[in-house]
Amino acid sequence: MTLQQLEYIVAVDKYRHFVRAAESCGVTQSTLSSLIQKLEVELDATIFDRTQHPVAPTPLGEEIIKQARVILYNASQMGELVASHKGSAVGDIRLGTVSTIAPFILPQLFRYMSAHHGDINLHVEEARVETIKQKLKRAELDIAILAMPVADEALLEIPIYRERYYAYVSPHDTLYNKENITTGELTAENIWMLAESYCPNTGQFPFCVRDMSNASIYVAGSIETLMRIVDDNGGYTIIPEMQLPLISPDRKAHVRELVDPTPGREIAFVVRKDFVKERMINILADSIKSIIPEEMLDERLKKFRIKL
């Protein structure tokens, strides 16, 4: 069994086509197929069902491919350990995040990386939390930026910043007339929420423990879309502090502080517990420190480099 063979089965699983997988690996289709067949003989297992179109892994093959991804991931980290000691580039960074964080970080992150680390290829995937967690565990992503807690024993959380929550309120809602809104006043009846919103992570709001059947939940989308829904339909939504600089002056009249208590969320890097690419994560940490206001940064991130 070789790393090359493992790369080939991962490629076939990705493309579900032997020819395209071979092209992606820079070999002929016959070479790729031959080495995969040798691996199947060695393992005495059929990895791919070649009668299906497109080709698909067998149930056992799926488990073998999952383990292959982890082995390839761990092998790649050896190169990173050497690169870290030499102070050389880290190559590719595969980063995952969600729609409630991406707009505030990604534009400036790409600019920072281009200006300071042009030799590093940054690949970003925006998806739902559960999808990102699974891809981290399958070693399909290196690092994620998510709200804490992720509640997964296989993953490590490294806090990077904390931000407050605010309410964005329609002029037609009774809450609009308040200068500040007590968190306990918020109800499920008039709220517009993302499906993956504030209750799963923190449960800081009273409507999280009440009947949510009257809440209007937006299954997929962005905070900006929720604000537009409030503009057109009334009610209110919850927005994070990093949204405020992106709001036009006329719409800022719809923003209200939440108090007693003041709710918020903590954002973290999330990695596998066997993650060793220390230089990679510190490059991203430096970029975050250039993007996030200093008063919001985690105190440890301000003072120290991340040690794994």
N, C-alpha and C positions, 0 to 999 in steps of 0.2 A: 504494500500500500504506500502510495506517495502523495505528497501535497498536490502534485500536478493532477493526479486522478481525482482527488477531492475537489479541486477547482473545476474540473470538467463536469462532474455530476451537479455541482452547484449551478454552473452555467446552463446546463440542460434544463434544470428545474426552473431557472429564471426565464429562459426563452421558450421552453416547451417545444423545441425544434432543434434537431441535431446539427443541421447545417448552420443555422444562425448562431448556435452556441459555439460551434467550431470557429466561425468567423470572429466572434468576440474574443476567443482565446488565441487567435492567430495561428491556428493549425488546420489541417485538412479534416474533413468530416470523417474519413476513414481512420485517421490517427486517433481522433477523439473517441469514436465508437469502439475501436480496438482496445484502448486503455480502459474504458468503462467496462467492457465485457471481461477483461482480465480481473478488474476489481470485483465484479460480481462472482467470478469463479473463485477468487481468493476468499471472499466472504461467504460463499455458498448461499447467495441471496440474489433475488431479482430486484434491482433497484428501480427500473423503469418498465412500465407496461407499454411495449412498443406497438400493441394492437390498437391503442387509443390514438385518436387524432383530435387535437394535438397530443403528443406524447405526454404521459403523466407518470409520476412516481407511484409505486405500489405502496400500500400502507406501511410495510416495513421500510421501503425506500424513503418514505417521508421522514422516518426516524433517523435513518442513516444520514440523509442530507442535512437534517437539523444538527446532528453531531458534527458533520463535516464543516458546517459554517463556524461552529465554535472552535474547532481545531485550527482552521485557517485564521480565525480571529486571533487566537492565542499565538500562533506562529508569527503573525504580522507584528505582534507586540514586542517580539525579540528585537526586530529591527528598530523599533521605537526606543527601546532601552539604550541601544548603542547610539542612536541619533541624539538622544537627550544628553548623553555624556559628551558627545562631540559638539553639541550646540548647533547641529544641522537641522534642516527643515523636516517637517513631519509628513510631507506628502499630501495625502487626501484627508479631509475631515468630513465625516458623514454626520450631519446634525439634524435632529428632529425637534419640532416644536408644534405648538397649537395656535389656532386662529386668534385666541385672546391674548397672545404674547407676540406673535410674529410681526404685526405692523409696527410695533414700538421698537423692535430690535433689529430686524433683518436689513432694512435699507442702510442704516449706519454701519451695521456689521460688515456687509459686503464692501462698503466704501473703506472701512478701516483695514480689512484684510487685503484689499487691492493695494492700498497705499503702503502698508507695513510688511505684508507677507505675500507678495505677488507670486512666489514660488509654491504656495500652498493652494490646492484646489478645494474649495468649500462647496460641498453638496448638501443642500437643505431640503428636507421633506416636511411639509405641513400636513398633519393628520390628527385624528382623534387620540385622546390620551391612551386608551387601551391598545390601539394599533401601534403607537410609538413604544409603549412598554414591551409589547411582544417582539418588536423588531430589535430593541435593545437586547433582550434576552437571547434572541436568535443570532446576535452579532451582525445584524444587517445595518445597524446604526452604531456610531461610536459614542455619541453624547446626545442628550436631550436637554432642552430647557423647558421645565414644567413647574406648575404650582405644587407646593408641598401640602400634605404628604402624598406620595405616590402609592403608599401602602403595598409594597411588594418586597419581601425579604431577600429577593435575588438582586435587588438594585440598591445602589448607594446614592444618597442625596447630599449635595454640597451647596448650602445656602449662598445666594449671591446678592439678592436685594429684596426689600420689602416695600410694598406700596399700599396706600389706603384705597378703600372703595368709596365711590360717590354715587349719588342718585342722579339720573337724568330724567327730568319730570316734564310732562306735558302741561301747558298753561291751563288745560281743561281739567286737570286733576287737583283735588283739594290740597295735596301736599305742596303744590306749587307756591302757595301763599306763605309757606314757612321759610324762614331764613336758614335754619338748620333743621334736620329731621332726626328725631330719635329713632334708633334702629328698631326699637320695639314697635314703632308705628307702622312699619312696612307690612303690607298684607299680600297674600297670594292673588287676590282678586284682580288687581290692576297691573300686575307685573308682566313684563315680557322678558323671557330668559332664553339663553342658549341651552340646548339639551345637556351639554357638559358645562354646567355653570358653577355656582358657588356652593351649593349644598353638598355635592359629593366630596369636595375637598375639605371644607371647613365647618359647615353647619353653623355659621356665625349669625344667620338671620332667623327670625322667628318663623318665617314661612317654611323653613326647611323641616320643621317638626310638626307642621300643621298639614291639613288636607290640601294637596297641590292640584286637585282636580279642576279648580277654577283658574289656574295659572295658564298663561299663553306661552307655550314653549316652542322655540324655534329650533328645529332639529339640526340644521347645519347652516353656517353662515358666519357673520362677523359682528362685532360690537357696533360698528358703523351702521350696519343694516338694522340692528335693533333700535338705534337712535332714530333712524328714519321712520321705522314703524311707529315709534312713540310720537314722532312729529305728525304722522298722518292718522293715527288711531287713538291717541290718548294714552293714559296710564304712565308707567315709568319703567326704567330698566336700571341695572347696576353697571357702572363702568369703573375700570381701574384708573389709578392716578396717572399712569403714563398716557392715557387717552387725552388728558386735558390739553396738552400743547397742540394736539391735532384738531381741536374743535374751533370753529370760526367764532369770532367775537360775539356775533348775534346769538349763536346757539349756546354760548356759555351762560346766558341768562337762565337756561333751563337746568343748570347744575346746582345741586344742593349738597352740603356737607352732611355726613352721617355721624352722629355722636351718641355717647352713652349706651353702649360702648362704641368706639370707633373701629369698624371692621376693616380688614385688609387681608392681603395674601403675601406669602413668602415664596419667592421664585428661586429655583435651584437648578444647578447642573445635576443631571441624573445619569449614572453610568452603571455598568455591570460591576459587581464587587471584585472581579478579577481584572479590572481595568488598570493598566499600568502606564498609559501614555500621558505622563505627567506634563511634559513640555506642551503637548497639544492642548490640554485643558487650561494651562496657564496662558497660552496665547489667546484663547477665547476669553479668559478672565480679564486680561488686559484690555481687550476690546470692549467688554461689558463696562469696565471702569471708565472708559472714554465716552460711553453712551448714557449711562444712568447717573442722575444727579448724586453727588457724593453723600448727601444726607440720607439717601435711600439705600445705599450700599451696606451689605453686612459688614460689621466692624472687623471681623477676621479677614475678610477679603481686602479691606483697605490696608491692613498692616502686613499681611503675610502672603507668601506664595502658597498655592495649594500643594500639599504633600500627600501622596498616596501610599 
